[in-house]
Amino acid sequence: MVVVIDPQIAGISGDMLLSSLVDLGADKKRIIDGIKESEKFLSNSTIKKIDFQKIQKHGIECLQLILEINEESHERKGSEIKKAITDSTKEIGLLKKSQIFAGSCIDTLISSESKIHGIPEDSVHFHEASSIDTLVDIVGVTIALEDLGLFDEKIVCLPVSVGGETVTFSHGSMSNPASAILEIFKNSNLIIKGNNAKEELTTPTGACILVNLTNNAVEYYPSMKIDSIGYGAGQKNFETFSNSLKIIHGSQNNFDIDSVKILETNVDDVSGEILGNLIEKIMDKGARDVSIYHGITKKGRPTNLVSVICDDENMDDFVDILVLETGTLGIRISDCNRFTVPRTIHDVSLTLHGQSFKVNYKKFTFKGKTNFKIEFDDLKKISNTIDKSIKETESLLRKEIEKLESP
């Protein structure tokens, strides 16, 4: 199965994402009840009314979040919002992986403000994001994702529209997208784009939820069979387009198909040390893979065939490395289509032997069987830290991850 998030025209905000998930089929009552239960964790804020209703946005029927609140506070510490979200997800009994997701969303928002203003994270104060809206969006989206089972689906995102011109907020006016949006998207693979809308289309809360939900950017819709579609309406109205977010849920083949470049060259006068260093340089530069094969060429000469799998956009970098490091005088280039098993990338914080570690792993499902593979660099680092073998460390980590993955 695959989920496509389409913010190409109107961008994304927390309430648009929440509304589109409810329109997709998430349990509205469970979401509203969970949000109301969370209200008590944020002082001086009350929810007078919360509901979802169908409206028209430029001829498109969408679902919109209706939220009426009373608030006395217009500034809060980021840590206060984080504690309210953390306590809420525990109180309403969400799965551990859902709790981690919600915490990661608010952590991203706090981290972006910390970097922009050059202050410690525990000193960050929210202005626009201080409202209970932030809690409603993050907690509501988390409940909806868990209810639909989408944490276990492949999720891809089309280019995110951010709008144009300038934005004005508590720190004054600046060009759009604002610094917070740029900081949030900086370390993700997601693609942003401007347009001629004279407004902010993507909000910091929407952005921080999105980058924690997926790191899988696509420029076009994947080949898929459509099962359901959700339309989530934003609060603003625009003359030339529907202010709505689309989410599409469907099924794909067991394999993904992509296209890569393969670079090959034969070298017969290069030492093993140089070849070992070559592998490290190529992988550090972002290659998909690199292999070296021993062989025999003309006149019985021993040789090493260096083969690099890479993307088209960084191919020139690898050509330069191959020439400079090996002295080769020629490189063969070919296009290659690949079938790949769909996989999703996850990270969790785990405690082993009294120490906390961040562990990255790839999760994949094929013909009904789900498995995951832990990143070897993390295995190696943790193994050395706790003074256990790689094999024993992997066994310990797999048990902890399997606990988080189980319902």
N, C-alpha and C positions, 0 to 999 in steps of 0.2 A: 504494500500500500504506500501511497505517497500523498503528502499535503503540499499544496502550492499556495504561498502567500503572495498576493498581487497588489503591491502598493505603488504601482508605476504611475498612476495618475494623481491620486489624492493623498499619497503618503500614508502614515500610520500614527495613531495615537492609542493610548491604553484603552479608552472606551470604545473606539472603533474595532479594535481587536477583540475585546470582550463581546461586543454585540454580534460580530460576525461569527464567533464561536457558538453563541446561543442560537443564531440563525442556522448554523450548521447542524444543530441538534443537541447541544449541551443542555443539561437539565436546569431550566431557569429557576425552579424553586430551590434546588440545592444551592445554586449560586447565591441567590438573594438571601436565603437563610444563613449561609456561611458568612456573607458580608455583614449582615446585621449582628451576628455573633461576634464579629471582629471589632465592631464599633466601640465596644467598652474598653479596648486597649489603647485608644487615643483620646486623651482628655481634651475637654473644651470643644469637642466636635460631636454633633449628633446628625443622624440621617433622618430627615423628615419623611422622605419618600424615595423609594427605589423601585424601578420597574423597567421593562423593555416594551417598546411599542413599534408597530410598523408605520413607516412614513415613506414619502416619495422624495427622492433626491435626483432632480433632473430627469424625471421619468423612470427612475429605477426604484423598485420597492426594496427598502432596506429595513433592518432592525436598528433601533436607536436606544441607547441607555438614557433613562429618565432619572435624574438624581437631583434631589433637593436637600440641602444641608444647612445647618446652623453652625457657625464657627466663630470663636472669639480670638483664636490665634492666627496670625498672619506670618509667623516665622517660627520654625522649629529646628532643632538640631537633627541632623541626618540620623544620628544614633537612636533618637526617640522614634522616628518613623520605622527604622529597622527593627527595633525591639517589638513595636506593635505588630509588624508583619510576621516576625518570627513567632511571637506568642499566639497570634491568630491561627497560623497554619498548624501549630501543635494542638491548640484548643479544639479545632474543628475536625481533627483526626485525619489529616491528609497523610499520604504515604511519605516515607522518608525522602524519596527522590523528588517529590513535589515540594516538600519543605526546603530542600537544598536549592531547587530552582527559584523559588520565591526569594530566598535569601540572596541568591546570586544577582537577581534583578536589582534589588535595592543597593547591593554592594557596588554594582556597576555605576549606578547614579551617584552614589557618594564618592566613589573613586574619581569620576570625571570632574566633579566640583573641586575635589582636593587638588587635582593636577592643574586645573585652570587657575585657581586662586593661590596655589603654592602654599597650602596649609595642611596640617595633619588631618587624616580622615575623621578623627574624633572631634575636630573643631569645626567641621562643615555644618553650615546652617542653610536650610532650604527656605526659599521665599515662595516662588511659584509652585514648587513641589511640596510645600509644607501642608497643603490641604489634605483632608481625608480622601480626596480624589485619588491620590497616589496609592493609598492602601486599598481602596475599592478596586482600582485597576489591576494591581499586582495580585492581590488575593483572589479576585474574581476570575482573572485569566487562568491562574493556577488551578482553581477548582474545575473550570471548564475543560482545560487540557487533560486533567486526570479523568474527568467524567467521560470524555470522548476516547480515552486511551491513546492520545496523540504523542505522549512522551516516548512511546515505543514505535512510532512511525517515522519514515523518512520525511523530513520537512525541507523544502527548498524555497528560496525567496527571489523574486524578480527584482530589478532595480528599484530602489526606494526614492520616491520623489520627495524633495525637501522644500520646494517652493523657490521664491526669489526675493529680490529687493532687500529690505531691512526689517529687523524685528526690534521691538522696544519692550523692555522688561525692567526688573528692579535695578539692574546694573547699568541702565541707559540703553542707547541704540547701537546696533551693530549690524553688519551685513549678515544676510541669511544664506546658509545655515549658521546658527550661533555656535559659539565655542563648545558648548556642552554636547551638541549633536556631533560635531566633528570628533571630539574626544571619545565619545561612545563608539562610533563606527571605526575609529582609527585602527584598532587591533583586531578587527573582524575581517572576514573575506567578503562581506556584503558590499554591494555597489550602490552608491547614492547618485542622484542626478537632480539638477535644477530645472525649473520651468518658468513660465511667465506669470505664474500666480504671485500676487503681491502680498503673500501671507506665509507664515510658517505652516507647512503641511505635516511635517513629522515632529512630534513632541519628544522631549527627553525621556519621559516615561515610556512612551511607545517604542522608542529606539532601544532603551535598555532591556525591555522585555524581549524585543525581537532578536537582539544579538545573543541573548542567552538561550533563545529557543532554537536557533539554527545558525550555522556558519557556512551553509551550503548555498552559494549564489549561482543563479542561472540567468541567462539573458533571454531565453525563450521558454515557453511552456514545454515540459517534457512530453514524450509520447505516453499517453495514459488513457484509461477509460474513466470517464467522470461518473462518480456515484452521487455526490452531493455538493452543493454550493452554498456558502454563507455570505451575506452582504451586511456589513456593519457601517452605519452612518456616523459621520462626524457632526459636530455641533454647528459648524459654519455652512453657509450657502455660497456657491460660486455660480457666475453667469454662464461659464463655458464648459463646465464638467460636473459630474456627479461626485460629491464629496463622500465617497464610500470606499471601503476596503473589501476586496474579494478574497475569500478562502475557498479553495477547491480541494475536495477529498476524492481520491480515486485509486485505481489499481494500475500497476505497471507489470511488465514482464519480469521474470526472475532476475534478469540482468539489466544493468545500465550499459549504454553504448557511448563511448567517447572516442576522440581522435587525438593521437599524440605524434610527436616527431621522434624518430630513432636516428641517432648519430653513431657512426661506426668508424673506427680506424684501427689499422694493424701497426703495432710497434714491436721492433725486435731488438732494440738496443737500450732498453729502459730497465732500471733495477726494480726489485720488489718494493724497496722503500719508497721510491718515487710513485709507483703505482698505488701503494697504500695511501700516500698523501693525496694523490689524485682523487681517489674515491671520496675522501673526507671533504675536499674542496668542492667537488661536484655536488655532493649531497647537501652541504651547507648553503650552496647557492640556490637550492630549491628544485633539484631534479626529482623526477618521479622515481627513478631507480638507475643504478649503474652496475654493470657486470663486466668481469674480465675473464676471458676464456683462453686457455693455452691451446696452441695448434701448430701445424706444420705448413709452411708456404713453399714457394718455388725453391728448387735446388736443395730441398730438405731442411730449410732454415726453420728453427723454432721461432714462434711469434706469440704475441698476446693480442687478442682481439678485444678492444675496449668498446662497449656498447652502452649508450646513454639514452634513457627514455625521458623526454622533457616536453614542455608545452611550447607552442609556436612563439609566444611572446618573449620568452627568455632563451631561445635557441642560440642567438648570437653570443651570449655570455658563455655558454658551454663550448662553443666552437673556439672562442678565445682561450679558454682554460686548456682545452685539449692541445692546441698548438703550442702555447707557452710552456706547459708543463712537460710535454712529451717530445716536442720538436717534430711532430708528425708533419708531413708535407701534403696530406690530403685527408678529407673527411667525407664519408658517404652519408647522405641525408635521405630519409624516406618517410613517407606518411604511413601511419598504421592505425586502423580502427580496432578498438578493444571491446570485448565483453567484460564487464566487471560486476561482481556481486555487490548489490547496494549495501552501504554501511553507514552508520551514524557515529559521530564522534562525541564522546562524553568525558566529563572529568568529575571526580569526587574527592572529598577530603576524608582521609582515613587515619586512624590512630593505631600504630603498631609499636609495641614495647614502650609505651608512654610518649611517643613522638608522633606529631601530626605530619602527614604527607599529602600532597596533591597528586592524584593518580589519573592519567589519561588512558582511555581505552577505546577501541573501535568495536562496535556491536553490529552484527550482521545476521540476517535470517535467510535461509535457503531451504525451500521445499518443507516449510513448517518447522524447521529446527533452528533455534536461535543460539548463537555463541558469541563470545567476545574475546578480543586479544588485547592484552595490556602492552602499552608502549615499552619497548625494551630499554630505552634510556631511563625511564622511571624505575623499571625493575632493577637496573644496574645501580642507580643512585641509592635506592632504598636498601638494596642488598648490602652495599658497602657501609651504609649508615648503621644498620642493625646487626651487622656482622653475621649474616646468614647467606647460604648459597642462593644463587639465582633461582634454582628449582624450588627450594623451600620457601623463599620470599614470594614467588609466584603463587604457590599453593595458599599461603596465608592471605594474599591480596584477593585471589579469586573467591575465597570463602566470604570475605567481607563484602565484595561487590555483589556476589550472588544474594546476600542478605538484603541489600538495598534494592536489587532488581525484583525480588519476589514480592507479591502483593501483601 
